[in-house]
């Protein structure tokens, strides 16, 4: 760090590396964070082997930046920056040892530090750091408002954006650490319902629920993971609820397995929690939907896990999809006579343990799964649910009047085979006055040969902006839905959210398509009785595009 480079430029580089370390820590990229802080020590001129907290403190307390203290007295700012540097650096320390933490109760019993406790400590330190950084920004603003030369003002102005970036990283770090501490039951035991979805069978939230897990946490670790067959809950249901009308084709009553009806996952999750409770499962703190793709991504990051059942079962990214579809007769039967649920109950704790040993890959896998909607989450706690929503993890239907399109299919019946792909094309035409007309074409094609139907139909819903007008449609089939019982005379309860959609539904006279409102959107719905079919909808949205001078019709 010699050769004529100014002390100021070195300090700025050091602060940049501190910010990079903070960002890496917020994503649990621990090795990258450690390297960034090491580089910051070098730019700060720290040759000793002290902790990076001391290096950062030295970095910021070196102001005035040209070493001419008698010329420029900034004692208040120096003190504020020094405190901010110290507590911000300290907030990072707990997570540097995260890989050695205890994920499971058995590990904590052997003396490991529960990872939830680590997250709680990190959150508390980050909260202190946030206050210190805020005080430093205020001190900097007061100094900039004073009588400074232009050179002095330019020098101090370099610190503002860097303080803001470090503050934003620290806040993200705090919120995620606090959230994970809550999830891991540091202060109170938590209980979560995990719906394990087979994505080869179309459902609104990602697939048919074949199995479910109950995950319990306490004291900062996972204390229990039980996996059961979702079909076992049907016989325990203590309430009679009429299903959504399209499900009346195959179901007498609404139950847990079909409760993920709504596109809006927070709404579906609350139905899952309700039916789980009414089937004897008890109340839960949240619901997580998990597809095979999400587990495959995590297994890509951690490597295969071995479950000690008889001769052992190796579960990897390549065969976990079969396990989620409960088809042990293909990959797993030669190795074990256990049920798919027993195998999953062995896999999940091992996978959680492996994930904390490879946190960078695990965080990337989780982020990708949430982004692709292969993993969704809803929490009963309002504040933490708000955090989940702001993070984009809740699978909620977005608000607003901007253009919107979601295509949701539900297989009604008992499909077999490899599933159906959907290819969706949307074309929008803008007229002379800015009116917007869209045509959506949905092509269905079976994968891997013929699909066994066994009376299966596909109910497809197209969600568009509220108030959209259906102009043309084709490709749908008659519904053929005949309720299996008289729900009113049998005193079945009608779900309020189902009623708000379907009791106001109508059949469009010109197209024969169903039209109704759900989750703040207009829904066009149709039945498809063939795995190779095409649906076409043309509609006009209830708003116009802003027009500039010289605008013209365009597609």
KOLSEDO-498850 format. One record per residue: z, x, y of N, C-alpha, C, O, CB in turn. Coordinates in steps of 0.05 Angstrom, whole numbers, plus 5000, padded with zeros to 4 digits. Glycine has a CB too. Example, Ala and Ser with C-alpha at 12.3 -4.5 7.8 and 13.67 -1.06 7.14 Angstrom:
BEGIN
515652644886515652464910515652644934516952854934518152264911
514252574955514352734979515752585001516152685023511452824988
//
This chain:
BEGIN
500050174976500050005000500050175025501450115044502449815000
498550375025498250545048495350555057493850375050499350835043
494650745074491850775082491250625107488950545112490050675060
493350575124492850465150493050165152492750055174490250545159
493550015130493849725132496349655147498449775141493849595103
496249465165498549405182500749275166500349145145497649225205
503149315177505549195164505248885164506048755144508049275178
504148775185503748485186502048385164502748195150502548405213
499748525159497948425138499248445111498748275094495348595139
500848655107502248675081504248445077504548335056503648945079
505648385100507648165098506247895092507247725077509348145124
504047855106502547605101501547585072501747375060500147585121
500547815062499747815033502047755015501847614995498448085026
504347875022506747825005507447525005508147414984509147985015
507347405029508047115031505946955015506646755002508047025060
503447035016501346895000501946914971501646714956498647015006
502947144961503647164933506147004926506346904904504047464925
508046984945510346814940509346524936510246384918512346834963
507546434954506446164951504946124925505145914912504546104975
503446334916502046304891504046294868503546144849500146554887
506146444870508246424849509446144848509946044826510346624853
509946024871511045754872509145554859510045384843511645674901
506545574865504645394854504545424823504445224809501845444866
504545674814504445714785506945604772506745494750504146014779
509245634784511645524772511645224771512645114752514045624788
510445094791510344804791508744694767509044474759509144694817
506944864756505344794733506244934708504844924687502344854738
508645064709509745204686507945424675508045484651510445004664
506345544693504845774685506646024690506346164710502045794701
508446064672510646254677509746544679510646684697512646234655
507846624662506946904664505546954690505947164703505046964640
503846764698502446794724504446804747504046954766500446574728
506546634746508546634767509946904768510347004790510546404762
510747004746512147264746510447484758511447654773513047344717
507847484751506047684762505747654792505747854807503247664749
505647404802505347364831507747464846507547594867504947064837
510147414835512547514849512747824847513747954866515047384836
511847934825511748224823509948344845510648544858510848314794
507548224848505748324869506948284897506548454914503048174867
508348064901509648024927511648244933511948334955511047744927
513148334912515048554916513548804926514548944943516548614889
511248854913509749084922508749074951509049264966507349134904
507648844958506748814986509048825006508648895029505248554989
511448744996513748745014514849025017516649075033515848565004
513849215001514849495003517349544987518749734992515349565031
517949364968520349394951519749574928518249504910521349124941
520849814928520350004906522449984884522150094863520150284917
524749844891526849844871526249634850524149504850529549784884
528049604832527649424809529149154813529749014793528549554783
529949094838531448854842529948594837527548604831532448844871
531348374838530148114833528248044855528548144878532247894830
526247874849524247814870525547664893524347644915521947654858
527947544888529347404911529947604932529647554956531847274901
530947844925531548044945529048144958529048194982533048274931
526848174943524348264955523348064975522548144997522248304933
523547814969522547604987524347595012523347565035522447334974
526947625008528847635031528147865049528147835074531747655021
527648095037526848335053524248275068523948355091526548575035
522448145055519848085067520147925092519047995113518047935047
521647705091521847525114523747625135523347575159522747255105
525847765127527847865147526848105162528248215179530447925134
524448205156523348435169522148365197521448545212521148565153
522048115204521248045231523248155252525648155246520947735234
522348245276519648235286517748405270518448625261519548315315
515248305267513448405247512548695252511648825234511148235244
512648785277511749055282514049255285513749485292510149065308
516449155277518749335276519949405303521549585305518049585262
519049275325520049345352522149135360521548965378517649355372
524449135348526348935352527348905381527848685391528748985334
527449135395528449115422526548965440527348855460528849395433
523948965432521948835448521948525444521248375463519148945442
522648435420522248155414524548055396524648115372519448115398
526447915407528847835393528447555381528047365396531347835412
528547535354528147285341530347235320529747165297525347275327
532847275328535047265309535246995295535746985271537647345322
535046775310535246505298533046465277533646365255535146285319
530646535284528446495265528746685241528246595218525746555280
529546925246529947115224531947005204531547015180530847385234
534146905214536246795197535346555181535846535157538746715214
533846375194532746145180530746225159530746115136531445955200
528946415165527046505145528346645122527546615099524946685158
530346805128531746955107533146765088532946795063533847145119
534446555098535746355081533646205064534046165040537446155097
531446125077529345985062528246155040527746055018527045895081
527746405046526746585025528646615002527846604978526146865036
531246645008533146684987533446454968533246484944535846755000
533846214980534345974962531745884949531845774927535445744978
529345934961526845864948526346044924525545944903524545884968
526946294927526546484905528546414882527846414859527046764914
531046344890532946274869532246024854532845994830535746244882
530845844867530145594853528245634830528045474812528845394873
526745864831524845924810526046044786524946034764522746094821
528446164789529546324768530146174741529546284720532046444777
531245924742531845794717529445764698529745804674533045524722
527145694709524845644691523545894680521945874661522845484707
524146124690522946364679523846414650522546554635523646604696
526146284643527146314615526646064599527946014579530146384616
524845894608524445634596523645654566524545494550522345474610
522045854560521145884532523445924512523145864488519246114530
525646024522527946074504529845834503531945844490529446314513
529145614517530945384517530845224492529145254475530245214541
532845034490533044864467531644594473532244464493536044814459
529844514455528444264458529744044441529943814449525444294450
530644124417531843934398534843964397535944174404530543974370
536143764387539143764386540043994368542144114374540143504375
538644044346539444254328539444524341541144694336537644264303
537544574359537444834373539644854393540845074396534744864388
540344634407542644644425545244694411546944834421542744374441
545444584387547944624371548244914363550445004358547844454346
546045064362546145344355546445524379546345774377543645424340
546945404403547445564426545245574447545645704468548145834419
543045454441540845454461541445284485542845084483538245364448
540445364508540845204533538944974533536445014532540445384558
539844724534538044494534536044514557536844574580539644234536
533544464552531544494573531944284595531144334618528744464561
533044054588533643854609535643964629535343904653534643594597
537644114620539544234638538244434656538844464679541844364622
536344584644534844784659533244644681533244734704532944944641
531944424675530344284695532244164717531544174740528744054682
534544064709536343954729537344164748537444124772538743824715
538044404737538844624755536644714773537044764797539844864738
534244724763531944804779531444604801530844674824529444834762
531744344795531344134815533444154837532744124861531443854802
535944214830538044234850537544474868537844454893540844264836
536644694857536044924873533644874891533544964914535545174855
531644734880529244674897529944484919528844504941527044554879
531844314915532744134936534044294959533444244983534743924925
535744484952536844664973534644824987534744855011538944854960
532744914971530545064983528944895002528044995023528645174961
528544644996527044465014528444435041527144435061526744195001
531044405040532544395065532344645081532044645106535444325060
532544875068532345135081529545175093529345285115533045355062
527545095078524745125089524344945113522845025131522745065066
525444715112525244525135526544645160525444635182526444255129
528844765156530244895178528645135189528545185213533044995170
527345275171525645505179523245405196522545535215524745665155
522045185187519745085202520644995230519145035250518444855187
522944875232523944785258524545015276523945015300526444615254
525745225264526245475280523645595290523545695313527945675263
521645605273519045715281517845545303516645655322517245725256
518045285302516945105322518245155349516945165370517144815314
520945195349522345245374521545515386521245545410525445245369
521145715368520345975378517545965390516946085411520346185355
515645815377512945795387512845635414511045675429511145655367
514945465419514945315444516045485467516045395490516645075441
517045725461518145895481516146065496513746025493520246085469
517046245512515346415529514546665513516046855512516846495555
512246655501511246875484508546975495507146835508510946785455
508047225489505347325494503447205474504247105453505347635494
500847215480498847115461498947265435498647145413496047125473
499447525436499547685411501947595394501747565370499747985418
504247545408506547455393506147185381506847125358509047455412
504847005397504346735387502446735363502846595343503146555410
500346905365498546925342499847025317499346945295496147105350
501747225321503147335299504847125285504747095260504947575308
506446975300508146775289506546535277507446415257510146665309
504246475289502646255279501646295250501046105236500246205297
501546545242500746605214502746505194502046445171500346905211
505246475203507346385184507346085179508245995158510046475194
506445925199506645635196505345525172506645385156505445505220
502745585168501345475144502645565118502645415098498445545144
503645815117504845915093507445775087508045725064505146215095
509045735108511545575103510945295094512345195076513145565129
508845175105508144895096507244895067508044715052505844785114
505645095059504745105031507045145012507245014991502645325028
508845335019511145385002512945135000513945074979512845625012
513144995022514744745022513544535004515044404989515044635051
510944495005509544304988509844374959510344194942506644274996
509544624953509844714925512744664915513144584893509145004922
514644724933517444694926518144394921519644334903519344804947
516944224937517443934934516343834907517643674893516343774957
513943924901512743844875514443954852514943814832509843944873
515344194855517044324835519644164832520544114809517744614844
520844084854523343924853522943654839524443584821524443884881
520843514848520443244837519843244807520943084792518243104852
518243434798517543454770520043534753520543434732515243644764
521543734764523943824749526043604747527243564726525144074763
526443454769528343234769527443014750529042904735528643114798
524842954749523742754731524242834702525042674686520842714737
523643084695523943174668526843184659527443124636522643454664
528643254678531443244672532342954665533942914647533143354695
531342764681531942484675530842394648532242264633530842294698
528342464643527142384617528642504593528842374572524242484616
529742734597531242864575534142794573535742914559531043164578
534942584589537642474586539942654593541942644580537942384558
539542814614541742994621544242854629546442924619540843174645
544042644645546442494653547042254636549442194631546142414682
544942124626545341884609543241894587540941974592545141624626
543941804563541941794541539641614549539941414562543241694515
537241694540534841534545533441464519533841604498532941694563
531941254520530541154496527741064504527440904522532140924483
525741174491522941114498521441014473521741114451521541364510
519640824479517940714458515140844461514040844483517640404461
514140964439511541094440509640934423509940924398511841394430
507640814435505540664421503340854413502040964430504440434438
502940884387500941074377498440924370498340764352502041224351
496340984386493940824386491640954371491041194374493140764414
490240784355487840874341485440794359484740564361487540744313
484140994372482040944391479440854378477540784393481641184408
479240864352476740774339476640464339474540354333476540874310
478840334345478940044348479439974377481540054388481039914329
477639834390477739794418480139614426480439394416475239674428
481639714445483839564458483939644487482939854494486539604444
485139474504485039514533486239784541485339914560486339294547
488439864528489840104537489140354521490240564525492840064536
487140324503486240564489485940544459484740724447488040784494
486940344446486640324417488640134404490540044416486740584405
488040084378489839914362492440064356492440294349488439834336
494739924360497240044354497840024325498539804315499539914372
497640244310498140244282501040334276502240234256496240424267
502040514292504840614288506140624315504840614336504840894275
508740634315510240674339512540874334513540894311511340404350
513341004354515641194352517841114372517241004393514741484357
520241164364522541134383523641414387524541544368524740934371
523441504412524341774419526841744436526841614457522141924434
528941874427531541864441532242144452531842344438533741754423
533442144476534242404488537142374498538042154505532342484511
538542594499541242594510541942894515541243064499543242454491
543442934536544443204542542343414547542843654545546043294519
539843324553537743514559535943584536534243764539538943754570
536343454513534643514489533843264475534843044480536143704469
531843284458530943064441532943034418533343234403528043104431
534142804415536142774394535142624369536342644348538542624406
532942474373532042314350529142234354528342164376533742054347
527542244333524742144333524341984307524442104285522742374335
523941734310523441554287520641444290519941354312525541324284
519041434269516341324270516141104249516941144226514141544265
515140874256514940644238512140524240510640564259517140434245
511540364219509040214218509339974237511239814235508440114189
507439944255507639724275507539454262508539254273505339754295
506239434239506039174225508839074216509138834213504239194201
510739254213513339174203514839004224516738854216515039414196
514039024249515438874270514738574269516338404279514838984297
512438504259511438234260513438034248513937824259508838204247
514538104225516337924211519037894223520537724215516638014183
519638064243522338064255522337924282524437894295523338344259
519937834292519737714318521337454320521037284303516837664325
523037434341524837204344523937004364525236804368527537304352
521537044376520536854396517636774388516236934374520536974424
516836544396514036454392512636444419513336284436514036174378
510636614422509136634447506136594440505136734422509636904462
504836424455502036374450500436624459501036744480501036124466
498536714443497036954450495036894472494436664478495537064426
493937104485491637064503489436914488488936974465490637334515
488136724501486136554486484136704469483636604446484636394506
483036934476481137064458482437154432481137174411479937304472
485037214432486437294408487137054390487837094367488937444415
486836814400487436584383485436564360485936414341487236324400
483236714362481236714341482436824315481536754293478836874350
484337014317485437154293488437144291489537224270484437434293
489837064313492737084312494036814319493136674337493737294332
496036744303497436504309499336534332499536354349499036414284
500636764334502436814356501937094367500737264354505336784347
502937144391502637404404504937574394507237484393502637384435
504437824388506438004377505938294387504038344402506537994346
507638474378507638744388504938884385503939004403509738904374
503638854361501139004356498938944375497139114380500238954327
498938694385496738614403497638584432496238474449495638344394
500038694438501138654465499838824486500238774510504138704464
498239024478496939194498494239064506492139184504496339484487
494438814516492138654522491038714550488538714553492938364521
492738774569491838804597490839084603492039274593494138724615
488739104619487839364628489939504644490239744640485239324645
491439364660493539484676495839574658497339404647494639284698
496139834653498039924633500939844639502439774621497840214629
501839864664504639784669505139494660507339434650505339804698
503139324663503539044653503539034623505238904611501238864665
501639174610501639174581504139304570505239204550499139324570
505039514583507439654573509939464574511539474556508039904590
510139304594512339114596512238914574514238824563512438984623
509738834566509538644543510338784517511638664500506538544541
509539034514510239184490513339214488514439174467508939464490
514539284511517539304511518839034504520839024490518539404538
517738824515518838554510518738484480520738404468517438344526
516338514468516038434440517538624422518538544401513038434433
517738874429519339064414522238974413523538984392519139354425
523338904437526038814439526538554423528438534408526838764468
524638364425524838114411524338134381524737944366523037904424
523438374373523138414344525438574332525338674310520438564339
527538604348529938744339530039034345531839174336530138714309
528139134361528039424367529939504389530639744391525339504374
530839314406532539374428531039454453528639484453534439594420
532539484475531439554500530639854502531840014488533339484523
528739914518527840194522527640254551527440074568525140234508
527740514557527540604585524640634594524140674618529040864588
522840634575520040664583518240644558519140644536519540924596
515640624564513640604543511440814548510540844571512340314542
510740954527508641164528506441084508507041034485509741444523
503941074518501741024499500441294493499941454512499640824512
499941344468498941604459496641574440496941434420501241764446
494341694447492041694429491841954413493142154420489441644445
490141954393489742194377488742424393489342654387487942134354
487042364413485942584429488142734444487942974448483842474449
490142594453492342724467493842914449494443134457494342514479
494342824424495643004405493943244398494843464394496442854380
491243194396489443404389489443614411489343854405486543294385
489443534436489543734458492043904457492044144461489443594485
494343774451496843914449496844114426497844334428499143724446
495644024403495444204380493544434385493844644374494544044355
491544384402489844604410491344824425490845054422487544504428
493344724441494944914457497045054441497545294445496244774480
498144914422500445024406499545154380500945324369502444814401
497245074369496545144342497644944323499244774330497545424336
496644954297497544754277500544774272501744974276496044794251
501644544263504444534255504644464226502944314216506144344273
506644564212506944514184509444344179511644414188507244784168
509044124166511143934160512043984131510443964113510343644165
514644034127515644094100516143844084518443744082518244264102
514043734073514243504056513043584029510643634027512843244068
514643594008513743683982512343953985513744153991511743473970
509843973981508444223983507644294012506544504017505944223966
508244114030507644174058505044044068503144024052507544474063
505043974093502643854105502044014131503844044147503043554111
499644104134498744244158497344044175495243934167497044494152
498343994199497143804218495943974241497344134254499243594229
493443924247492044084268490443894285490443654281490244294255
489144004305487443854323485143724308484043524317486344024346
484443834285482143724270482843484253481043324247481043944252
485243454244485943234226487943034237488542834224486943334200
488943084262490942904272489842624278491342424277492243014298
487242604283486042344288486142164263486641924264483142374296
485742294240485942144215488842044210489341824200485042314191
490742214218493542144215494241904233495641724224495342384221
493141904257493641684275492441424265493341204270492641744303
490241454250488941214238490141134211489140954198485941264235
492241274204493741214180492041224155492141044138494940934182
490341434152488641464129489341714113487841894111485641474138
491741704102492641944087490941994062491042214051495541904079
489441794054487941834029485742034033484642124013486841564020
484942094058482842294062483942574064483542734046481242224087
485342644085486342914089488942974076489443204068486542964118
490742774074493542834068494442774040496342884030495242704087
493042594026493942504000494242733980496142723964492042303989
492542933980492943153961495543303964496543423945490643343962
496643293989499043463994501643303993503743423988498743594020
501543043998504042894000503642603992501442493995505242914028
505842483983505742193977507242043998507941803995506842133949
507942174021509342044042507441874059505041904058510642254060
508641684073507141504090506141654115507341864122508741254098
504141554129503241674154505541694174505841894189500941524166
507241484174509441484193511441704187512541824206510841214193
511941764162513841974155512742244162514142424171514441974125
510042274159508842534168509042564198509742774208505842544159
508342344213508542364242511442414252511842554271507542104254
513342304238516142344245516942644242518642744256518042174228
515642774223516043064220514443224240515343444249515343144193
512143124247510343284265511343284294511443494307507543164265
512243054305512743034333514943224343514543354363513542754340
517243244329519243444339518243724338518843884356521843424322
516743794317515744064315513644124338513544344348514444114288
512143914344510143944365511543984393510544134409508243704366
513643834398515143864423516344144425516244264446517343654425
517344244403518544514403516344724408516744904423519944574376
514044684395511844874399510844864427510045074438509544824379
510844624440509744604467511344754487510244874505509744304475
514044764484515644904503515345204500516045354518518644824500
514445294477513945584473511245664485510745904489514045654443
509545474490506945524503506645334526504845174526504645494482
508345364547508445164568505845134584505144914593510645214586
504445364588502045354604499945174591498844994604500845634609
499445224566497545054551498344774548496744584549496945174524
501044734544502044464540501744294566500944064564505044474532
502444414589502144274614499244204619498643974628503244434638
497344384613494544334616493644104598492143934606492944584610
494744104573494043894554495043614563493543424562495143954526
497543614573498643364583497043264608496443024610501643394590
496443444626495043364650492243254643491443054654494643604669
490843384624488243284616488443014603486742834607486943484597
490542974586490842724572491442494591490442274588493042744551
493142544611493642334631491142274647490542044653495942424650
489642484654487142444670485142284655483742114667486042714678
484842334629482842194612483941934601482541794586482042374590
486441864609487641614600488141604569488341394557485941374607
488341834557489141854529492141854526493241834504487942104516
493541864548496441844549497241694574496241764596497842134548
498841494572499641324594502641284593503841304572498141054594
503841224616506841204617507640984636506540954658508041474625
509640844628511040644645514040674641514940704619510140354639
515540674663518440694662519740454675518740354695519340954676
522040374664523440154675524840224701525340054718525540044655
525440484705526740574729524740574752522740704751527940864725
525340424773523340374794522540634809520140674814524340174815
524440804815523841044830522141234813520241354823526441184839
522941274788521341454771518641334763516741484759522941524746
518541064762515940944757514040984781511641024778516240644752
515240984805513641044829512541334828510241384835515341004855
514241514819513341794815511041814794509141954799515641974807
511341664772509241664752506641554763504541664757510241494728
506841334779504441224791503141414810500641444810505140964804
504741544827503641724847502441974834500642094845505841814866
503342034809502242264795499742184780498342364768504342374775
499041924779496641834765496941814735495041834721494342024771
499441774726499941764697500341484686500541444662502441924692
500341284704501241014695498940834686499440624675502740874716
496440914690494240744681494040484695493040284684494340704652
495140474719495040214734492340164746490840344752497140224756
491839904751489339824764489739864794491639774805488639524758
487840014806488140084834487739844853486239654846486140294842
489139854875488939634895486539704914485239904912491539604911
486139524933484239574954481639414951481139284930483539864955
480039424971477539264972475039444968472839344970477239114998
475439694961473139864956471839794930473039644914474040164956
469439894925468039824901469639914876471040114877465239954900
469439774855471039824831469539724807468239514808473839684833
469739874785468539794760470139894737470640134735465539884757
470939724719472239804694471139624672471039374675475339784695
470339734650469339584627471339614604471939834596466439684618
472339394595474539394575473739214551473038984555477239294587
473739334527473039184503475439154485477139334484470639314489
475538934471477638884451476338794426474938584425479738684462
476838944404475838854378477738644367480138704363475539094358
476738404362478438184352477838144323475738044315477937924369
479638224306479238214277480238464264482038594273476338164270
478938544241479738774226477338964222476238974200480938694199
476539114243474239284240474739524222477039614219473339384267
472639614209472739854193470440034202468839954219472539794162
470340264192468140454199469040634221471340674226465640294207
467040754235467640964255467640864283467841024302465641184252
467540604288467740494315465040464328462940514316469440674331
465140384353462740314368462840474395464840484408462440014374
460540594402460440724428459240524449457740354442458640984427
460140564473459140404495457840584516459140774526461340224508
455340524523454040674544453740484568452740264565451240774535
454740564591454940394614453240504637453540744644457940354623
451540344648449940424671450240214693450239974688446940444662
450640314717451040144740448940214762448640454768453940164752
447640014773445740054794446439864817446839624813442739994784
446739984841447439824864445239824885444140034891450139934877
444639594895442539564916443739474942445339284942440339364906
443039614964444039544990441739405005439539515008445039785005
442339165015440339015030440239095059441639275068440838725027
438438965074437939035102440438995119440839145139435738865113
442138805112444538755128447038875116449238815125444938465132
446739045096448939185084450239055060452139155049451039225104
449038815051450238685028449638865003447638995001448938405024
451538854984451439034961451338864935453038694930453939214959
449238904920448838764895448638964872447139154874446238584895
450338934852450439124830449638994804450138764799453239244828
448339154787447639074760448939274741448539514743444539064755
450439174722451839344702450639274675450539044666454939294702
449639484661448539464634450339604615451039844619445639574633
451239464594453039584574451639564547450939354537455839434573
451139804536449739814510451739894488453240094491447340014510
451939744467453739794445452139904421450039804414455239524437
453240114409451940224386454040324366455940464374450040454394
453740254341455640344320455340634315453140744316455240184295
457640764309457641054303457741094273459240954259460041194316
456141284263456441364235455641154215456941124194459141454229
453541004220452640804201453640524206454540464228453440894173
453440364186454140074189457140044193458740194182453239914165
457839854209460639794215461339544199459939344201461139754245
463539554184464439324170465839134189467739214203466239404147
464938884190466038704211468338534201470438514215463838524220
468238424178470338254168471138034188473437984193472838414160
469137914200469637714220470337814248471437674264471837544211
469638064253470338194279468438114301465938104296470438494276
469438054324467938024348469038214369471338294368467937734359
467438284388468338454410468338294436466238184444466538714413
470638274448471038134473470938344496472738504497473637964474
468938334513468538534533469038414561467938204568465738654532
470738554576471338464604470338674623470638914619474438424607
469138574645468138744666469738684691469638464702465038704671
471338884700473038854724471538954749470539174749475739004720
471338784769469838844793471638764817473638634813467038704794
470838824842472538754865473038454866471338284859471238844891
475538384874476238104876474437954895473838054917479238074885
473537724886471737564903468737614897467137484910472337614931
468137794878465337844872464037584860465437434846465038074852
461537544866460037314857458137384834456437564838458537174880
458337254811456537304789453937164794453836924799457837204762
451737324794449037214800447437174774446236964771447537404818
447437364756446037344731447537484709449137664715443137464734
447137404684448337534662446837464636445737244634451437464659
446837644617445537584592446737764570448137964575442537644594
446337684545447237844522449737744509450337834487447638114530
451137554521453637464509453137254488451037134486455437344530
455137214470455037024449457036804453459036844468455437154421
456736564441458836364443461436464432461436614412457936104428
463636384444466236504436467036414408468036574392468336424456
466736164402467536064375470536074371471536064348466236214354
472136084393475036094390476135814386475735644402476336234415
477535784364478835534358481835594352482435724333477535384333
483635494369486435554365487335464337486535254327488235414386
488935634324489635584296491835374294492235254273490535834283
493335334316495435124317495434994344494135084363498235254310
496934774346497334644372499734774385502034704378497634324369
499334954403501535114414503434944430505835004430500435334432
502534734443504334564459506234414441508634404445502734374476
505134284420506834124402508734304386510934214378505133964383
507934554381509634734366511634884385513135054376507934944351
511534814410513334914431513135224433515235354436516134834424
510735324432510335614438510535654468509535494483507635714427
511735874475511835944503509236064512507936214497514236144509
508436004536505936124548506836344567508336294586504235904563
505836584563506436804580505436764608503136674612505337064569
507036824628506336774656503836924665502136814679508636844675
503637174656501337334665498737244651496537254663501837624659
498937164626496637044612495836794626493436744630497236994583
497736624633497136374645495836404672493936264679499736204649
496736604688495636644715492636724713491136684732497136854730
491836844691489036914687487436694676485436604688488737164669
488236594652486436414637486636124645484735974641487136434608
488836044657489035764666487235704690486635474696491935684672
486435924704484635894726481835994719480036014736485636044751
481336054694478736154685476735924684477435684680478936284657
474235994689472135794686469635924674469336164675471435664714
468035754663465535854651463235814671462735594681464835704624
461936034678459736024697457435854686456435914664458736304705
456635644700454635464689451935594685450535534665454335224707
451235774702448635894700448336104678446236134667447836014726
450636244671450436464652452036424627451636554607451436714666
453936234628455636184605457936394602459336394582454036184580
458236564622460236774621462936664632462936494650459337024636
465136774621467736704632468236854658467537094660469936764611
469436724677470136854702473036794709473836554708468236764726
474736994714477436944722478537184738477137374743479236884697
481037164746482237374762484537504746486137364733483337254789
484637764748486837914734487438174749485538314757486137964704
489938224754490738474767489338534793488638764799490338714748
488838324808487638354834484638414833483438504853488938574849
483338354810480438394807479238134796480537974784479838634788
476638104801475037894788474138004761473238234759472637804806
474337834741473537924714471237744704471437504705475937904694
469137874694466937734680467337814650467538054644464137824691
467337614633467837674605465837534586464737324593470637574597
465237674564463337564545464037674517465337874514460437654552
463137524497463437604469460937744459458637664466464137354451
461337944442459038084429459638084399461638184390458738374440
457837954384458337934355456838144339457038144314457537664346
455438324352453938534338454838804348455338824372450938494340
454839004331455539274340453239404355453739604369456339444316
450839294353448539394368447639174386446039004378446239504349
448539174411447938954429447839064458448439294463450038734427
447138884476446938954504447938724522447038494518444039044512
449738784540450638594560449638674587449638914594453738564560
448838484604447838544630449238344650449138104646444738524632
450438454670451738294691450538384718450338614724454838324691
449838184735449038244762450838084781451137844777445938174767
451938214800453838084818453738194846452638414851456738114807
454738034865454838124893457738154901459437974896453337914912
458438384914461138434922461738294948459838244964461738734924
464238234955464938074979465238245004466538155023467537924974
463938475005464038635030461338775033459738785014466338855029
460838875057458239005063458639295068460839385077456938865087
456539445064456539735070456239765100454639625113454339885055
457639955112457240015141454440125145453540305131459440215152
453040025166450340105171450140275196451240205217448539855173
448640495193448040655217445240575227443740435214448040965209
444640665251441940605263439840725245439940955237441740715291
437840565239435640665222436140615192434540705175435240945227
438440475185438940425157436840245145435640085159441740305153
436340265119434340105106435340035078437340125069431640265104
433839855066434539785038434340025020432640195024432639555028
436140045002436040264983437540194957439240014957437240524996
436940334936438340304910439540564902440840574881436340194889
//
